């Protein structure tokens, strides 16, 4: 399963970004079948970029749902421009993906 | 002599940055080096989370935040939320759920080119209020909405 799926749509000079990230977003409160606590594992930081410019950033806890979905909008995107999304979680894992505006 | 003077400047500048960040309330900004402010998420009561996030800033109730949320969430593990701020120069949008074990869910910070819009899916432990706080030009605004949760989404 790919880590980050990005969809872009342009309308009236505004680009809408929709992103679906593959991540367990474990709270640390849940227990497995043996009754052992499942350790917390969640994304802490997210960065959204248009070419090399940051559009938005997010800090989050485990209150974001499993396999997070986010949508953003920004001005000034042109066909051929790059939109990228990257994240880093509490265990130090990270991932990023990019997509070109059509 | 020179060394100590340099240290003095270092310390003074460091202290100045430190204090200005305290007075500005929200330490996190997109120009700052990436860092996850654990203190924001360590708070286990809504009141404490607000205090840690916004200090003594006044939060004004507003209708200029458009909030799309279900009235009833059958599954608290996945509650869709769409926020559009109509407040000029919106810099950040913060989402809290007042009865979650960790009340702060997320905080978005926007560049000038971003529209003050965000959509996400959040977890809610039980029936409670979702509170959205917008920071704009050093002022803070909020809108809150009750969501009835049939099955909680945190303990599992």
Interface residues (C-beta under 8 A of the other chain):
Chain A: X14 X18 X27 X29 X30 X44 X45 X47 X50 X53 X54 X55 X56 X57 X58 X59 X60 X61 X62 X63 X64 X65 X66 X68 X69 X70 X71 X72 X73 X74 X75 X76 X88 X90
Chain B: X28 X30 X34 X36 X37 X40 X41 X77 X78 X79 X82 X97 X100 X101 X102 X104 X105 X106 X107 X108 X109 X110 X111 X113 X114 X115 X117 X118 X119 X120 X121 X122 X123 X153 X154 X155 X156
